[in-house]
Amino acid sequence: MIGVTRCRPGPNLKDEIVTIEYLKRSKTEAEKAEDDAKVRAVVEATLADIQTRGDAAVQDLSAKFDNYTPDRFRLTGSEIEAAMQKVSARDMDDIKFAQTQIRNFAEAQRASMTDVEVETLPGVILGHKNIPVQSVGCYVPGGKFPMVASAHMSVLTASVAGVPRIIASAPPVNGEPHPAIVAAMHLGGAHEIYVLGGIQAVGAMALGTESIDPVHMLVGPGNAFVAEAKRQLYGRVGIDLFAGPTETMLIVDDTVDAELCATDLLGQAEHGYNSPACMITNSAKLARDTMTEIDRLLAILPTAETAAASWRDYGDVVLCDSHEEMLQVVNDMAYEHVQVMTDRDDWYLENMHSYGALFLGPRTNVANGDKVIGTNHTLPTKKAGRYTGGLWVGKFLKTHSYQRVMTDEAAAMVGEYGSRLCMLEGFVGHAEQCNIRVRRYGGKNVPYGEAAE
């Protein structure tokens, strides 16, 4: 046992202290906070440079980090077509299949969001309209692993929502636009495609430069620097959510085996050097067998260098006494991807409240959710699942209310209530907005600066 944490149980547990064993533990919170502080300082300085120098700063950053210095970063129509010609027929068919699944689910979600108009009182009409955000910047990560699927998740979903200006950006790969990413962006409905990565991409899209008009909203996952840039830009523009380095969690009991668990943990740990992977179980044997199996797989996994670093620094194995304790831990940790493989998967579905997305049963896996099954893979990390879900068509829609008073009687009646409630708070000018309508439409003499009777 590497560590023992004593913690108060949540509302689903009894009122005694419980003991939860960490058979393997990741970096401490203090170490993670120190890493975050370094990232924060770099991002702040970089965004200030983009704000001040615009295109010149973006050019310098692209040269420094991507060794890419084109005359312009936006692709022309002929360049988009040329890139798409490099995509094999099989890959193009696979991209189109994935986009069909994602579009189908996004359209079903959009159909669930209806405009509303109701008469709440005689002559009083209230309603709301769902209006698309008018411009969105979609970031698609590149680096070691060009994230083709992220183009589907952001660009296509924004298109289903009806966003009138969708721009998309991804870093170059081997000194040129990545053909499959360009294809996915174009087929998904992007109106402008840029070959830009990292802080310079999200900074340019949000702040604007001489050659890039700023957007109203930023979406898409990225590394720690991209996630921090979105955090610092929030308020200047909207963002979908805080989607930093990917997180995966397994909730497992002895109904599954170590090979399956190890494969699913490493399958996400390979994302980057700081991708948390966590196993929560009530089986000590399964926990230890899984750690042994991870060592075996790391000896043969082609991406072992990255996966091993993530598992070493950001891997946790937590042993609990019961499913109730497991539920407490997983709700507190609020991970992004949560695989549930137990004898009571539906119980977890019913009782979990803080996570990005659930993957229920051994036939289901995060990779399918990331790439093809149809749900969106841009999900909350770093416990943001406590207050938000993932990217979906509704994130691109703003729900705006409206009101209309249709009759004199309704104007006078609501006005009398409004007048008195405004005076209760001391807002005399507010009250007069109500009073003038009581006088005009109700025929009552309400002295200026007094509440209606």
Steps between C-alpha positions, in 0.01 A plus 500: 500500500649835393266723693185513707249782482243543772195692391147576603249305294246683290122483542484150353719349771464436870620758749830338592853570381596278209848397388589510132833357389710649220697211356656748259495877526566782253679829558390700802260793461786736589716363220213531253433858615865589441478363145179700444666822619780462246250447220294799615797737478600385151144537369452846650814632334418339166146636485628848585745474210224397258280784626782751439663377179223305326608311188869562567476326837306212349765460228780494759319246718424274207864508394619430855265215592400346166786606270226617263521841330251532212404829340152451646345248738155478342460230234350588165233289334754342267733420792214334685419293193865405455526384861184292470636328192774354721248317720450137400157378396477277810593782735252733330223241536586456868493877558160524331366206703611661827352836400169334416479352851595828666261699281212262573540538876558877479185542292301299754636722776416814303146377446459467877561874543183678405400864508234575762212744512233484772223724635579496872221742593215636287670740260858423612716312247841362598734304280852410405689448177808287443739710291836375368823667606598710199866400466699212645868407495556123510842380612614155389809366681796367307843437645589134536148385420301697240148495645288457188197413712509836679406669173180295489418580860534877475456606138221262408309558824520877453372452147198301623431782747490747209804713587543736201880539524709200601878527483725207579869477575748216546880497513706383205624141499841443345498853368166495319125484559390157619286366211249303711448788742441740211253253349315462830483878548375559146244220501386608845410847373792733582483832316867589563786256561832608652826312553590626846562322827520557872462830683551694177195334344251558781648842572471615139143369467387665823691829488512544124794614290541698180409191298262313733172648618431410864228252594238508773578155640788249521447125512707184487747307716874551519808463712555680830608820320191509277271431796663778702477741204127432478467562873679834476298603194166411659296816535661656195335212314282213607644151531345158490664370818838438656626203301860438586707181491277195468397307811376143519358304791396139537236394752544124509434190706593138452257456209782615269866401462835673529578497128184698419565748780865555411418546132234760576726694738797514264276570202439847642830552685672509160337837424780695667753507780244640745184301425352371828387137507325362806360164604240471776423147615388289790720207392856501632591212269371680191685817600835326542452282191421813297818676612699192401322488164576869441870428542473218245314714245740793539778272380325455162283811454638722217393811691649373826729801552203733536265254671764394753569860601130570550451181697806568716412861586121511461381144562290401802372164621244534778373202699165535673300266723167532319317644202367775725854608582593480133208727414616755755851507355396528136251780566768692690768454232259597217709359215449564131458146359353246739474134404266295718551123483328344800209278597285815549577743217148648501533578872802715421314668213221588741721620785799670337469877469846640417684382188557577133353195330417145609589184310289216634593133481803308372385522136522879516826695495629856499674467163169441323357801680800707397486410134179363358201396710327838482528670839731798533851443631573856614435455871568675832827428684652603834170445684305737272249216466362618834339799326491433126455224248693462177483674166172444319278683255342698785833665584479688169149626573408792724157488660353850503173590667241754389181648646190661359203652688195486274218672694441815708371287785816288512727809482322661795476185710864392460605864539341527844695199626817627334463846650469373855788252462727772359419732791568212742859509374520879491509532120273799440594538133425133442162547667415790270549274197217293643295794626481683169337192350262467793395861438476469121344157466322457835362851543634521858662808649828386654700795636852529366750320723240296688403135472179401327226388737 
